[in-house]
Structures are given as C-alpha cells and as structure tokens.
Amino acid sequence: MSVGTPLLGQLLIKANLITEAQLNEALRVQRLEGKRLGSVLVKLGYINEESLITFLSRQYNAPPINLTEQRVDTTLLKLIPYETAKRYQLIPVSKEGGALKIAISDPSNSLAIDDVKFITGMKVAVYVASESSILSAIEKYYAQKDQKVVLDNKMKQPGKKQDDVTVEDLTKVIGSAMDDLTVIEDKEEAPIEQVDAPIVKLVNGILMNALRSRASDIHIEPSEEMLRVRYRIDGVLQPVLKLPVKMKNAITSRIKIMSHLDISERRLPQDGRIKLKIGGDKEIDFRVSTLPTIFGEKIVMRLLDKSNLQLELNKLGFDEKQLLDFLEAIEKPYGMILVTGPTGSGKTTTLYSALSHLNKPGVNIMTAEDPVEYNFFGINQVQMKEDIGLNFATVLRSFLRQDPDIILVGEIRDFETAEIAIKAALTGHLVLSTLHTNDAPSTITRLVNMGIEPVLISTSVILILAQRLARKICTSCKTEENVSEKVLLKLGCSPDEVKDMKCYIGRGCPECNNTGYRGRLAIHEIMPIKEEIKELILSGASAADIKKEAIRLGMSTLRQSGINKIKQGLTTIEEVLRVTFED
C-alpha cells in the first residue's frame, strides 16, 4: 500500500479521520493534479499534517520526526542522490548504531526503502515526516551541498534577470561548439530547421563540454524557475549550468530531433540515440531518455565513447588471484558466470571484456541486451523491445536454436529468464549475465527466491563476481594523509596491515576540478563455486554462511579489495567506505 493510493483513504475513513465524500473529492483532485493522496487531503483541509503524520506513524510503526528541529547531517547527503531523495520524498538525517536514519513522507513505500538500502549498503531506520517539511529540507540541504556556482558571473549584471540572458550569452559561457561536430543520420535528414541556430550551438556546446569534462551522463532537468544541466563525472553528479526556463522547449526539441524522437509527444517517456562525428573521424554515441515531469521533460543522455572502453582484462583492476579465477571460469566450455552490482558499477564493461577475450573466429557469441551499448565485430547482438514482446526470455529461446557457444543475457530479471539461462548453461553453453545484488554470496539467495532449485544453481553457476566503482585519487595533487590506527582497524584492516600502511588523498587542483579525484577503478569480489560452496547451496545455507565459507576458501570481500586499493595508493578511505560495507 502506498500513501498515494485510495487504500490510504479507506484506512483514514476507518479511523474516522475523513469522510467518504471527502475521499471521493480528494481522489478527483488527485487525478487532475497527479499528486499524492495524503498531500491532496492536507491541501483541501480535510486533515491536517500533524494528524496524518500521527496516523502514518502508528500504522507503519515509524516514529515521527520534526525536520525543523532535527539537525540533518549533511555529510550523509552524498549517500543518496538528489533525484532519489526528491522522487521518494525522503532525506537522510543521521547515522545511529550502524543504521542510516531517514525521514520519509510515505513509510509504506517498501520500494523506496529497499532502494536506499541497496544504494547505501546500510541498514535503514525509517522515520515519518510531512511531505512539505521533507521537500523543504531537500531543497535546503542539497542546495548547501551543491556549492558550485555554474552560471558565469559576467551574466550576473545589475538589473539583469536570469531570463534576460540570451542564447548567445550562454554559448559563450560553455565555449564555442566545434564546427566539425555533425549528427550521423541513420534515417532521412532530420528537420534541423525547426530549431533556431543559436539553440543548435548551445546544445552542441553542452555535448562537447561533457566530452571535455569526461562526463558519463548529462542530466537536463526542468524546474519551476530554471533548467538545470548537470554532468556525472567519476560517478558523482556536478552542476554545470543553469539556463532560463523559457529555453526548455527549444532545447528539448533540438535533442529529440537529433535522436529521432517525436517532438510533439510530451506526455510519455521516449528513448533514442544520437550518433555524433567529431573531428571528422571520431564517433560518439549518446543514449537518450526523456521523462515527463511536472515542470517539463527531463532528459538524461549516457555518453558511449568506444575509444575510451577498456576491454583488456588485466587492466580492469583485478588482483592477481581474482584475475586467475575469472580467466579460469570464462575459459570453461559451459556453465554460468554472474556479475552483480548496482547500476553504473561497470558490469557491462566487465562482461564486454570477457567477450572480447573469448571472441575468436571459431566461436558463435550471441548477446541479448537492453540496451545494446556498444557493437562489436564478430558478436551477434540483439536489442530487447518489450513493446513487441521481444524480451530476454523470448530471445534466449531463439538463441538455443541458433547454435551458440557463448550467450550473454543483459540481466536476469525474472524466473523465466533465469530458468532458461540455467538450462542453457547445463546443456553445453557458457552463459554470462548480471543480477542486482549487494555481494557475491547473496546472489545465491536471490536465485533461490526467484524460484530456482538449489540443485540447479549448484550445478550450473561456476563463478559469481560482485563489483563497485570507486574514484581514483588525482595524481596531480596526491598527498599522504595521517590516519589513526583506530580508523584503519574499524575500516577492516588487520593489526599487521595497520603498522606500515600509508593512506593518501587528493588536495584538489585544476586537473581534477578541485575534487581530489580523477577517473575510477573497479573493486571486485570473486566467488568461484567450489565443492564446499555447492554443498552449502544444496543444504539451503544462508548468504552469511556461504560468505564465511568463501572467505575461508580465499575470497577477498569488496571491503578487503578496497583496502588493497588504499594500500596501493589508488583510492581513499572515504571512497571505500562510500561504495562498500561490512556486515
């Protein structure tokens, strides 16, 4: 049940807090405005926020919290992205007893709570607060966190409002777009004349600036007062430009034209792709996603630069033993290899690297992907199209009639896909795929929960790899940091490691945009399915028991792999704590 559904209304009626007529009127307004039912009831004056919070607190056993009196620990904001906080109407407040204390307006939203657990890798203590206080706190505290002012000071002239800024002014701010940047047309020529030339230059400048900044994603986000542009650099979103809100339709139309989307459709999400040629020979792909929000369409573009794709397995950050285990597994004639981790943790790169290593003239490799990020010679790649029934399960069945040697399934999302993939692994095929789990041992539990029999898991899965991406210390401003033994021991270092361990940080310099980090590296946890592990799977052992046995057999956990990267001077304690956790 969600606070945004009619079921909340029925509970409130049962508690004599509102009437049937009030609920019907609130539902009518909710359909028109698209807001949560709770906020509509408050807005109409049928219930006050205090009564609603008291009711939700009792109903879901979540203590109430007053965000105007409670101080928010701003160091925790980096754990939960702004978009996630805004979407779920929640904010991290403090850490208590190893658990992250969050305030949320909808304590029944188990999806939101599960996402926070997954993103942060922490236990979560749920408190309930009013929608208005949470939204106010999000804007207040995340604004304090984003200290970077991105609109050029030249534009802040006395008596000149932001909406008075011209497109020409903005193109000067982001730098002139390259003249030899052209859109590669897959179809007939797009109607470029529908958008003014200055807007074309502005959008080109945003794309070029992202490439120069080493961004992996571009976010163009409309709000009531501005159009904000942010780049994801080394895994962290950074504000780069604030545009006048009146430009949003022109910019959206230009991007839709470039990616062959319907410029007249603004009510539904759309997905497309832009191919750019830069400097005459270099080609860059942008994967485009549009999403209608209350203030207009949000656009996210994922940059896919094949020239930057690292496909050599020995350069992916594996420790020596981890690399040997992984190579041994992918060179087996059949079986299943699973790569796990959150979105943006480098799973696709690892799988593509494995396929690149295996891609030989005598091998038939077939992939089912959603979406296909990069195309490779010699590999048969299929793009999923759910709207016409072309999903992972359907394609997998077809693959088995195509005489494959190696199959890559982009993601195992359900029982049907998992069952077919496991049968393929048991009938002489090497199957590679991904799952969303926190670590390698919990992948077994996830498969069992999907409905896969333990005997099938133990006989088909040969290796599970969990990974995260941590930011690398900038080599231009790297400096040694004094860290107490107590901190290192708490991190998980052994007493022997602590004695001679040196730690480093980046001071911040122009090279790294004063962040102290430049580039990212992978942290891995590799669990080969040895006989001892198979016996535990068959006996229905918990993920914790499997993890203990895997460590005894020599597995390095994500945290230990992170500690090894700290010892090598590649990353910081802060980064390892951000991307890993220990039970």
N, C-alpha and C positions, 0 to 999 in steps of 0.2 A: 504494500500500500504506500502511496506517496501523498505528501501534503498537497500536491497539486491535483489530486483526483477526487471524484464525488464521494469515495468511500470515507474520506475525512469528514465530509459534510454529514454523512449518516451517523458517524460517531459523535459529532458535535450535537446533532439533534437528540441522540440517545442520552447525552449528558445534559440535555435541556439548556444548552448554551445558545442555540439558534433555532429558528422555526423552519418548517418545510418550505414555506413561501419565501423566506429569506434565502434558503439554499438555492431554490429554483432561479431567483433573480441573480444571485451571485454566479451561478453556472452560465446564465445567459451573458452576463458581462464578461465572464472568463473566456467564453467562445469568441467574443468580439475583440478582446484585448490580448488574449494569449498569455495572461499572467497566471501565477499560482493561485489556487483557490483560497488559501489562507490569506494572502495579501489582498485579494479582492474583497473578502469578508471584512477585513480590517478597514479597507478604503471606504466601503459602503456604510461603515459604522455599526455593523451587525454584531461585532465582537471587538473588544479592544486587544491590543498586542499582548498585554500582560496576562489576560485570561487565556489567550491562545497558547502562549508560551507555557503557562502553568499546566494546561491540558496536555500539550505535547510531551512535557517533561514527565508527567505521570504515566501517560500512555506508553511511552517508549523507554521509560526508566533512564532518562538522560537528564542530569541536573541542569537547571537554568543557569545562565551566566550573563552578567551585565557588562557589555563591552565598553561602556563609558567609564566604568570604574576599574575594570581589569586591564592591567598593562599588557600589551602584546609584545612578545619577544621578537623583535624584527629580524634577528639572525635566523629565525626559522622560516622566513618567507621564501628563502631560496629552495626549500624542500618542496613547496607546492607552487607550480607556475600560476601566474596571474589569471590566465584563461580558465584553468581548472577551478581556482577559487571562485571566480565570477560565475562560471557555469553551474557549479553545485551550490553556490551561496554558502561558502564556508571559509574559515580562516584559521591558520594555526595560532595558538595562543601561548603555549608554554610546553616544556618537557617535564614530566613528573614521573619518577620511578621507572624510567626507561620507556615510557609511553608518550606519544605525541597527543597533547590535549588540543582538540579542535572545537570551535564553535560552529554550529551548522543550523540553518533555518528548518531543515527537513530531516529529523533524526530517523525517519523510516527509510531513507534513501540508501539502501544497502550497497547499491552500485557505486555511489559516491564514496562511501566509507571504504569499500574494497579497493577502489582506485587509489585512494590516499595511502592505504596500507601498501599497495604494490609500488606506487611511485616513491614513497619514502623508505620502504623496507622496515617500518616501525609498527609497533602495536599502537592502536589508536583509542584514546578515551574521548567519548562523544559528549558534548555539552550542547544545549539548545539555546539559541538566541533569536531575537526578532530579525526578520528579513531586512528591515531598514537599518538596524544597527550593524548588521554584518556587511551590507553593501557600503555603508558609510566607512566602516573600518577598512574594508578592502581598498577603497579609493584613497583613504588617508595614509595607510601604512605602506601600500605598494608604491604610491607616489613618492614617499620618502625614500624608498629603496632605489627607485629609478632616478638617480641624481643627475644623469647625463642630460644636458640641455642640447637639443639637436637642431633647433631652428637657428640659422645663422644670425648673429647679433646685428648684422647690417640691416636685417629686415625689421628689427625692433626699433623703428624710428618713432620719435614723439608724434602722437596724434594719428599713428597709422595702425589700424586694427589688423588682426591676422587675416581676416577675409579680404583685406585690401591688397594682400600680397599677390603679385601676378605670377603666371606660369613661368615667364621669363626670369623673374627673381629666383624662383625655385630651381630652375635648371642651372643657374649659376652656383647655387648652394651645393648641389650634388656633383657638380662638374659637368662639362660638356660631354654629351654622348658621342661614342665613336661613330664616325661617318660610315665605316665599313661593317657595321652591325646590320645584318639583314635577316628577315624571317624566312626560313625554308618552308615553302608551301608544299604540303602533301596533296592538296586538292587544287581547285582553281584559285586564282588570285583573290585574296580576301579584300573586301571593300574598305581599304585603308582610308579612303577619302571621307568616311563617315566620322572620323575623329580629327580634330584640328592638329596641325603640325606641331605646335608647341607641346601638346599633350603627348604626342608620339615621342618627342625628345625627352620629356620628363620621365615617361615610363622606361624608355631605353636607358636613361641615366640611372634610374633605380636598379635596373637589372645589372648594368655594368658595375655600379658601385658595390653591389652584392658580390659579384665575382672578385673584385679587387679586395674586398674585405674577408674573403674566404668563408662566406656565409653558406650554410647548408639549406636554409629556408628563408623565405621572405614572407612576412605577415603584413597585410594591408587591412587595417581594422577601422571601420567607421564607428564613431560615437556621436553623441548629440552635438558636440561643439567642434570636433576636428576629425581628420582622417590620419590615423597614426600608422607609420611604417616602422617595422622592427625587423632586424636580422637575427637569425640564430647562428651564433659564432661559437665554435667549440662546444656546442651543446647548450648554450645559455642565450636566451633572448635579450637583445640590446636595442633600445630605442635609437632610431637614426634620423627620423624626420617627422615633423608634424605639418600636415597640409590643411588648407582651408576646406571645410566640409563641403562647400559648393562644388569642389572638383571630383567628388567621389563617383558620380555617374559617368563622367567622361573617362576617368582612369579605368573604371570597371569595364566600360565598353571597349576601350582600347585593348585591354588584356584579353577580353573574350574574343575579339576579332583575331588576335594573334594566335589564340589556342582553339579556334574554330568552334566556339560555343555560341549558343543562341543569345544574342544581346537583348532580345525582347523578353526572355524568361528570367524574371527576378524573384519568383516565388519558390522555386525548387533548387536544391543543390545541383551543381554540374561539375563534371570532371573533364579535363582536357590536357593538351600537351603543346608546348611551344618548342620548336627547334630553331636555334639561332646559329648563324655562322659569324664568327668573329675573326677579324684579321685575315679574311679570305680563305682560311683553311680549317681553323679550329671550330668544331661543332659542340654546342652545349644544349642539353635538353632541360626544360623546366616542366615539372609535373604540376598542373594547375588544379586547384579545388576551390569552388565558390560555395558559400553558405549564406542563405538569407538570415540576417539578424534583425533586431527591432529597429536599428538605425541604418540599414542598408546591407549590402552584400560584403561579407568578409572574404578576402582572397588569401590563400596560402599557396606559395609556389616552392616546390622542392627542386633544388639545383642538382642536376645529374651530369657531372663532368667526368666522362670516361677516362680522360687523360690523368685525372687525379685518383682513379680507382686503383687501390693497392691489392694485387692479386697474388703476390708471392707469399706462400705460407710462412716462410721463415722471417717475414717482415711484419707479421700481424701481432707480435708481442707475446707469443707463446714462450714459456720457459722450455728448457731443453727436453725435460721428461714429457711435458704436455704435448710438445710437437711430435715426439716419437709415438705417443699414444694415439694422437689424432691421425697421423700418417698411416699407422698400422690398421686403424679402423677403416679409413676411406679406401684403402687398397684391398680390402676383403671383397670377395666376389658377390656376397649377398649379406643382407641384414639391414637394420635401420639405425641411422645416426640422427639424433635430435639436437638442435641448437636452441637454447632458451634465453630469454631476457626481455626486458621491456622494449617498446617501440623506440627506435633510434639508438639501439645498443650495438649496432654493427653486425647483426645476424646475417643479413643479406650478403655483406662483403665476405664474411667467413665462408658462406655456402658457395658463392661465386668463385672464391679462391680454391675451394676443394674441387669444384667442377673444372676449373681451368687446369688444375693439376692432373685431372683424370681425362681431359678432353684429348682423345687420340683418334686417328682415322678408323681404327677397328672397333670403336665403341659407339653405341647408339645412346645418346643422352637426351632425355625429354624432361621439360620443366612445365609445371602449372603454377602460374604466378598471378598475384593480384596486388599491385600492377607489375608488369614487366618493367624493371627499372633500367637495365642495360641489355643490349642484344649482343650476342657472341657468335662468331662463325663456328659452325660445326655442332651447335646445340639447338635442338628443336624446342622453341619456347612458345607457350600458349597463354594468352591473356584471358583471365576469367571475365565472364559477362553474365552476372547474376540475373539481369533483367530478362534474358532469353533462356535461362536455365543452364547456362554453361558454368557450372561450379566445380569445386575441387573433386567432389565425388564422381561427377559425370565424366570429367576429363580423365581421372585416374582409371576408370573402367575402360575408356578408349585406349589409353596408353598400353594397357596389358595386351591389346590386340595389335600393337604396333611394334612388337619385337624389341622392347627396350632392354638395355643393360643397366642403365642408371636412371633413376627417377628422382626429380626434386619436386616436392609439394610445398608451395609457398608457406602454408600454415595449416596445421591440423586444428580445425575449429569445432568439430563435432564427432559423434560416434561413428557415423557412416564413413567419413573420410579416414578416420583412424583405423577402422576395421579393414578397409580396402588396402590402405598403405601397409598395414602389418601383414596382410595376406600376400601382398607383392614381395615384401621382404622375406617371407617364408618360402616363396616359390622361385628363388634364384635371382632376385633383383637387389641391387643396392639402392636403398631409399634414403633420401635426405629430406629433413623437414624442420619446421620450427614450432615452438609452443610458447605461450606466455606463462612462465612460472618464475619464482624467485631464485631458485637454485637448482642444481642438477638432481639431488635426491627427491625433491618434491615433484619432479616431473613424473615419477613412477606413480605417486598418489593421484596426480591429475589424470593419468591414463586410466587408472582403476575407477576413478569417479566418473569418467566418461562412459564406463561400461565394458572396458576391455578386460578379458580374463587374465589374471596374473600369469598363467602358464604361457599365454601368447606373448605377453610382454617379455618374459624371461628368455623366451626362445628367439625372439625377433630383434629386440633392441641390443645393439652391441656397444654403443657409446652415447653418453649424454654430455653436452658441453653447455655450460652457462657462462654468459659474459656480460660485461658492462664497459662503458667508455668513460675514461677519466681524462681530465685536461692535463696536458704536459706543461711543465714549468718552462717559461720563456728562457731560452739560453742566453739572451742578451742581457737580462737583468737578474739572473740566478744568483742567489746568495745563501750562505749557510744560516740555519736557524737553530737557536738554542731551545731544546725541548727537554722537559724534565723526564726522568725515568718513570715517574708515576704515570704520565700521559702515555708513554710508549707501552708500558705494561697493560694499561687499560685498553689500548688500541688492539692488543693481542700479541705483542712481541714477547718472545721468551726472554728470561733473565739473561741468557747468554747473548742474544741479539742486541739487547739494550746497551751493553757495555761499550761497544765500539761503533754504534750506529750513528750516522750523520744524516741530518734532515735538511732539506732546502726549501726555499720559497722564491717566488719572483717578486721583486720590489715594485715592478711596474715601470714601463718605458714606452716610447712611441712605437716600437716594434710590435708590442702586444696590446697597444691601445690602453696602456696603464692597468691591465687586468692581472698581470703577472703570469698569464698562461698563453701558450701559442701551440695550437694543434692538440690532437687527442691520441690516446693509446688505449688498447684493449686490455682488460683484466679478465682472466679466464679461470673457470673451474671445470676440470675434465674428469668425468667418472666413467671409466671402462666398466662394462657389465661382466665382472669376473664371476667364477663359480660361487663364491661366498655371497655375492650380491644377488645372484639368481636364486639361491636358497632362501634368502630373506624375502625376496619378492613373492616366491611361491608360498611362504608361510604367512603372508599378509602383514609383514613388519611395517612399522610407521616410517615416515620420512626421516625422523630423528635417528632411529636405529640404523637405517640404511646409511645415513650420513656418517655416523660414528664408525661403522664398518669400513666405509670408503676411505675415511681419513686414516684408519689403521692400515689399510692396504696401500697408502701412499698418496691419496688425493690431496691436492692443495685447494683449500676453500677460496672463494672470491676474496675474502678479507686477507688471507695469507698471501695470495698472489699480489694484492695491492701493497702489502707490507714489503714484498720483494721489490716492487717498483719504487717504493720510497727509498729503500736501501740503495737502489741503483741511481738515485738522484733524478728520477724521471718525473715524479709527481709529488704532491704534498699530502700531509696527513689530512688536511681539510677535505681534499678531493676524495681520498679513500673512504673517509667517514661519510661523505655525501653519497657515494654510489654503492657502498657495501654495508652490511650489518651482520652481527653475530648473534645467534640465539642465546 
